[in-house]
């Protein structure tokens, strides 16, 4: 995913509590409830899903600690178990992100290998987290349009950052005018949505499978409702004390080291591939110095490293990372364009909401204490930092 360059100080401003004066009055939200609906109302085509899939909408309050608040509608998909002798406890899936749309990846998942095995005995439950995908109300869809167009231009940071910040400020003004509670988009509230969904669907207990950022609300769900969570599976765990972006830089370095160790143990690999980390750094530096035009903008080093990171976290593509780097270092520009188009776009893991992503990031992740940790990671791994910088104690990412 393409990481934003917005200042952390601006991030905090975006996610600060709205002053009560000037906030439009909103009505008391309805009690959480679930309404069944045809899957076509969620935007699925008739042949996207099998006949044992059921859909609907979960209505929840935007803020659980305000008497008057907006009502959110979250799209839900339940793949019913195939068992004829009674289903076992259901499985809830919490997607990574933040900002990513869960339901966008469901048709592909249900036709894959893992989820059909689970559905032999278990219902499987998916929903778009508040502020993402098909959930309503949407959060600044115009922000996505503006930022995707801006990032495609491949501008230097000093030129793109002012425009990015103005787009974010415009989104903030819109949210304020709509009476949105921007503090209500966080792991705790997402966990609350999940618990409301469990009750609305009538499940006594369920198993929770979470990936990446989804593990944060999953752990919060377990903390709040230990009796309703039968089992918890954490894939790429995101602990509450994670200094996320600092760790992302360091983990990238560790993954390249692991690749190199495996490659060194194989004679053919040693002879075929140049040093893996050095290849990545050389390509990124070259693209930063001279971004590669791609028809709608340009690809810089940060965009390339972001695509490499995405390729490393997918089981089907991770084995090809040394070859990807070898071809990129060799100057195969057409390959670089195709690779970044496939793995570098912000919607690779589902449609992306910058508004939701930033509100969650600012609330749960990119707090001021992260800056020194990120600075340390950049100092240790300057070749993998992309366009992340520390300027006078302020983190720019």
N, C-alpha and C positions, 0 to 999 in steps of 0.2 A: 504494500500500500504506500502511496505517496504521502510522506509525513509533511505536515504543515510547518511553516516557518514563523508562525505567530509568536510574539513575545509571551513568556510565561506571565509577566506582569499584566499584559493585556488579557491573557487567559483568565486571570483572577478577576479582572474587571468585568469580563463577559459573564462570569459565573457568580458574581457577588449577589447578595440578597437584594431584591428589588425593594426600593423604598415603598412604604405602604401608600404614601400620597402619590397621586398620579396613576395608580394602577386601576384599570377598569374593573368595575364590579362584575363578578361572575356568580352564577347560581350555585346552589348546593348540589354537589355531585350525587348521582344516583348510587345506590348500594351496588357493590360488585355483582355482576351477573353475566351469564353466558347465553347467547342466542345462536341457535344453529342456523346455518345459511348454506346455500349452494356454493360449491367451491368456485364457480364462475364469478361470484360476487367478490371473490378475493383476487380475481385477475388470472385464474388458471384456465387454460384451454381444456376442453373436454377430454383430450387424450393425454394430458399431463399426468393424470393420477389414475389409480385403479379404482374399482367400484367399492372397495372396502375402506376408502378414505372419507372421513367426515370433516366438515369445516364449520366455522362460525366466528363470532365476535365476542370477545371478553370486554366488558365495560368496567373501568376502574376509575377512582378519583385520581386526578393528576397529583394532588398533594394530600397525604393522609393526616397531616397535622393542621390543616386549615378547614374551617367550617364551610367556607365558600370557595369552590375551586372548579376548574374545568373537568369534564368527563372525557377520558381517553378511551378509544376503541382499539383493541389489539386483535389482529387476525390470528386465528388458531387453526391448526390442522392436526387431526388425529388419525393415524394409520392403525386401523383395528387389527388385533391379533388374528392369526389364521387358525389358531387352535380350536378344535371342535369339542374338547372336553373341559373348557373353561380356561380363561387367560390368567397368566401370572400377573404380578404387580406391573403396572405400566412403567414406561421409561420416559422421562422428560429430558429434552435436549436444550441446553443453554449455549447459544452460539458465541463465538469470539467477537472481537471488535475493540472498543465500542464503536457504534455507528453502523454496523453491518446488518443487512436484512437477512433474517433466518430463512424465511419461506422461499427466498429466491433459490436456495440450494437444495430444497427438499425434493423436487421431482427427480433430480439427478441422484440424490442420496437413496431414495426409495427404490431406484432401479439399479443400484450398485450391489455390493456384496454384503456389507456389514448389517445394514438396517433390515434387509429382508430376513436375515437370520434371526435378528431380534424379534421381528414381527411374527415368527412362527409361534411364539408363546406370549408375547407382550404387546399391548397397545404402545405406540410410540407417539409422543406429543411434542409439537413444535409451535412456537408463537413468535411473532415479530416483537422485539422489545420496544418499549415506549420510545417514540420519536424516530423509529427506523422503519424502512420498508413500506408496507401497506398500512401501518398504524395511522390513526388520525387523532387530533389534527396534525398535519405535517409541520415540521420545524424548518422554516425558511428554505423552501425548495429553490428559491432564486439564488441562495448562497451557493448551492451545488453548481448551478449553471455558471455563475460568475467565477468561482474558483477553478472549476475544471477548465474553463477557457483560459484563465490566467496561467495555470500550471502548464498548459499545452504550449504556451509561448516560450517556455524555457528561459525566462529572463534571469539576469543576475539578481541576487538577493536584495541588493540595495534598491533595485527598481521594482521588484515584485512585492516586497514587504509592505510599503505604504498602501498599495492597492488592496492587498489582502486584508490589512487591518481595517480599511474603510468598508470593505464588504462585510466583515464581521460586525463592525459597529452598526451598519445598516440593519443587519439581522437582529441585533440586540434591540434596536428601536422598534422593529416590527413586533418582536416578542413582547416587549413592554406594552405596546398598543393593544395587543390581543389579550393581555392579562395572563400571560403564561408565567408559571412558577419555574424559573430556570434552575432553581435549587432542587427540583423534584426529579431530576434525571441523573440517577446514580445507582450503584449496585444495591443499596438497601431497598430502594423503591422497586427495582426490578425483581428482587427477591419477594417483595410483597405482592407484586403482580402474579408471580408464579404460585404463591400460596393461595391467592384468590382463585386462580385457575384450577388448582387441585380440588378445592372445595366445590367450585361450580360444576366440575365434571363428575363429582361424586366419588372420587378415589379416596380411600382411607389412608393409604400410603403409596409411595412410588419410589422408583429408583431415579437418580439424577445423574445424567452424563453431561459434563461440561467441558468446553474447549477454550483455552487461552483466556481472554477477558471473562468469558462466561463462568470460569471457575470462581471469580470473585463474588458475584451474586449467588453462586451455588453454595459457597461456604457460608455466606450470610443467611441463606435459606436454611441451612442445617443449624446454624446458631439460633435462629429465631424459632424454628419448628422441628426440633430433634426427633419428635415422635412420628412425624409424617414422612421423614426421609429414611427409607429402608436401607439404601446403599448409595454411596456417592463415588463416582468415577471422575477423576480430575486428569484431563489430558492437557499437557503443557500448562501446569498450574501457575496461577497469577496470585501469589499470596498478598494479603492486605498491606504488608510492609514493603512491597516491591517498589523499587525505584525504577520504574519500567524502562524508560528510554536509556538510562545508564546501563541497565542490564542487557538491553537489546544490542547495544554496541559491543559489550563484552562477550555476550553469547555468540554474536557473529564471529568474533575473533576465535572463540573456542571451537566453533563448528568448522572453521577453516583449518584449525590445528588438527582436529579429528580427521578431516578429509586427508590432510597431508600425511598423517600417521598411517592411515589405511593405504594410501597410495605408495608410500615408501616401502611398505611390506610386500608390494607386488612389482616384480621386475618390469613387466609390460607397462604398468601405470607410471612408474618412475621414468621410463624412457619416452613416454608419450606426452606427459603433461608437465609444463613448467610449474614452479612453485605457485600453489593455488592462491594464497593470500596476496602474493606479489602481483599476480595476474589481475586480481580484482582491483587492487590499488592503482595499478597502471591504467586500466581501462577507465576507472572513475576520474583519475587526474586528467586524462586525455579529454574526456567528455566535458569536464568542468572548464578546461581551457578553451575547448572548441565544441560546443554542444552540437549534436548530430540532428539536422533537420529530419522531420518524420512526416511531412505533409501538412500537419496542422499546428506545428510548433517545433520544439526541439527537445532532445533527450540530453540531460546533463548527468554528471556523475551520481548525484543523489537519486535520480530516477532509476539509473542502472542498478545501483546497490539495493534499492528498494525491491526491484524485480528479482534480484538474486536472493534476497531474504525470503521472498514469497516462494521461490522455487525450492528453497531449503526446507520449508515447513510442510511441503506436500510429499507424501510417500512416493507418488508416481514420478516425480520430477527430481527428487533430491539426488539420485544416483548420477544424473546428467550434469550436475553443477561443474565438475572439472572440465568437461567438454564444452559447456557453455562459455566458461571463462577462456578456454584456449582459443575458441573461434573469435570471441570478442577481442581478445588481446591481439590476434592476428589481423584485425582490421576489417572483419567481415561486417560491413555496415548494414547490408540487407538483413543479415541474421540478427544483429542488435535491434533493429527496428521491429522485426517480428517477435523477438523474445520479449522486449519491453511491452509491446502491444498485448501479448498474451499474459504476462505475469506482473506488469507494472501498473495496470489500471486500478483505480480505487475501488472498483466493483468486483474485483476478482473473486472475493468470498461472499458475494451478494451485494446488491445495491448499497451505496454508502451515503450516510447522512452526516455532513460536516457539522451541522448544528448539534445533533445528538452526540456525536463523537466528542466535540469540544466540551459540551456541558458535562459529560461524564468525566472526561480527562481532567478538566479543571477542578471538579469536585473530589474525585477519588485518586488521581494519579499525579498530575504535574503540579504539585504544591511547591512553594518556595524551597523547602529543604532538599528538593531533588537537584537543584542547580549545582551545588558543590559536587555531588556524586556524578552528575553528567560531566562536569568539568574534569573530574579525575579520569573518567572513562575516555574522554576525548584526548587527554594528555597521554594516556597509555596506548591509545589506538587512533592516532590522527588520520591514518590512511583509510579508516572505516567510518569516519564521522560524517562523511558526506558534506552537506552545507550547514551542519550544526555547529554553532559557535557560542562561546561565552564572551559577552561584550560588557566590560565594566560590572561584572557580577551578575549580569542578566543573561538568562538562557534564551538563545534564539534557535528554534528547531524547525 
